[in-house]
């Protein structure tokens, strides 16, 4: 019984570690998407200003 709880605990730890990794990946993806959006907006404003000037 004790060995089984150890196996369950290690499996739970691995799952938790994987979930934390996934959370970090999602956070980085969101940050990258926001950065790309801001960059594209700035580039489009720059092209609009270049066309009108």
C-alpha positions as CSV (number, residue, x, y, z in Angstrom):
1,X,0.0,0.0,0.0
2,X,2.8,2.4,0.9
3,X,4.5,1.7,-2.5
4,X,1.3,2.5,-4.3
5,X,0.9,5.9,-2.6
6,X,4.5,6.6,-3.6
7,X,3.7,5.8,-7.2
8,X,0.5,7.9,-7.1
9,X,2.4,10.8,-5.5
10,X,5.1,10.7,-8.2
11,X,2.5,10.5,-11.0
12,X,0.7,13.4,-9.5
13,X,3.9,15.4,-9.2
14,X,4.7,14.7,-12.9
15,X,1.2,15.8,-13.9
16,X,1.5,18.9,-11.8
17,X,4.9,19.7,-13.3
18,X,3.5,19.2,-16.8
19,X,0.5,21.5,-16.1
20,X,2.8,24.2,-14.8
21,X,4.9,23.8,-18.0
22,X,1.7,24.1,-20.1
23,X,0.6,27.2,-18.1
24,X,4.0,28.8,-18.8
25,X,3.8,27.9,-22.5
26,X,0.3,29.5,-22.7
27,X,1.5,32.6,-20.9
28,X,4.4,33.0,-23.3
29,X,2.2,32.4,-26.3
30,X,-0.3,35.1,-25.1
31,X,2.6,37.5,-24.6
32,X,4.0,36.7,-28.0
33,X,0.6,37.2,-29.7
34,X,0.1,40.5,-28.0
35,X,3.6,41.7,-29.0
36,X,2.9,40.6,-32.6
37,X,-0.4,42.5,-32.6
38,X,1.1,45.7,-31.2
39,X,4.0,45.4,-33.7
40,X,1.6,44.9,-36.6
41,X,-0.5,47.9,-35.5
42,X,2.6,50.1,-35.2
43,X,3.7,49.0,-38.7
44,X,0.3,49.7,-40.2
45,X,0.2,53.2,-38.6
46,X,3.7,53.8,-39.9
47,X,2.7,52.8,-43.5
48,X,-0.5,55.0,-43.2
49,X,1.6,57.9,-42.1
50,X,4.1,57.3,-44.9
51,X,1.3,57.2,-47.5
52,X,-0.3,60.4,-46.3
53,X,2.9,62.4,-45.9
